[in-house]
Amino acid sequence: MREVVIEQVNKAYGEVQALQDISLHIGEGELFGLIGPDGAGKTTLFRILTTLLLADSGTASVCGLDVVRDYKEIRWRVGYMPGRFSLYQDLTVEENLDFFATVFNTTIKENYDLIRDIYVQIEPFKKRRAGKLSGGMKQKLALSCALIHRPDVLFLDEPTTGVDPVSRVEFWDMLDRLRRQGITIMVSTPYMDEASRCDRIALMRGGRCLSVDTPDGIRATFDKRLFAVHSASMYPLLLDLRSYPDADSCFSFGDAQHFAVGKEVVARAGEAAFIRELHRFLEAKGHTDIRIEPIKPGIEDCFMALDG
């Protein structure tokens, strides 16, 4: 059994409610993502599940074991990679791996098949001190150490934060391969684009779960019409779009403003007529080089809509 079950978990730090009635069920062999900004409660939840922190109320189990009563056995059954690099920086890559293998009464050779795809990338640097590695190599070493004892469940807390785009893609490719080997994986990230790599995700904000579903299921909940709008003056464009009489919301996304209106607003005159009307509205506000395109919502659009 490689499931994670969380029922009505709460945790507060003084007056700050870090987790509020969190209930989740992560199935065996699932790649499950906790998606949300800093302060959403992702790290607190991981620390409870890895027996490093006690919840104020509620229950949680990992591999059918209670996180309070069975904490010793859970620590042998899980791998945990915290958000901050926490290996021994004065030890070499090889020494770190040997140390963590010894802690769990195993060897690198014994579980080499599990870490092979990662280890071949860091092996050329095996004599280098961990503190001298690049960000991407540090994360690969940390993942190897978390896997060295072949855990049933793997917890990864923001593993790609501060890592270059190429290493981010490589890291998620490695997670796909680990999932195919039957390991249950819970991963947290503030990057909305990584959500699509998960089987299911929980959108979190302020210690609450806003929604739990597949990435496609989350996107399907977006019930507005969405447009990407550009002009020569982007910040005034944001303010003017928010002042449009039928505006539902408008947020900056990269080089565009994502402008949402009710479906009934667009349906009244048709999409083409609505775009012409919005174009005239912006021209009257003094905007030039205006471009308006209908687009499909992404996870971040859904998150902003759920967050209000």
Order of alpha helices (4+ residues) and beta strands (2+ residues): beta-beta-beta-alpha-beta-beta-alpha-beta-alpha-alpha-alpha-beta-alpha-beta-beta-beta-alpha-beta-alpha-beta-beta-alpha-alpha-beta-alpha
